């Protein structure tokens, strides 16, 4: 229920504008309502109110009332431990090809072999590198350099969904800078 225009804002003198704003503020109206009554926008009214407060004509606003405290949240549900990532809990097989090719090692290590970045391009001890054409599904595709033979690959058994064996999988992940 806005009141009709009393006098156009542009036609009012500065003193008349100030009187209209003071009357509206003392009546408890918002800047938008005062502006709507006189054909001004709320930013114009806010500017005048600011100047009137600086001159001491309007009192400065008092401290804001303290907000009501928010209701306490319900305690969170107990966190369910996440399963360990597959690459951390792997007990990798080190068989690389069929037994007929003679590439199967006698012993299968129980843990992932730790490979440094400097030795990443060397074959894993106990695993014979294989050429690209002999790589099948489930074989590590990490390139290694064994002497004069170019284009050989690790060939160790991979976990399902991975293209690298667990040892090389750890190397292909980007290094975290925040650690």
Beta strands, then each sheet from edge to edge (+ up, - down):
strand 1: 130-131
strand 2: 143-146
strand 3: 149-153
sheet 1: 1+ 3- 2+
end
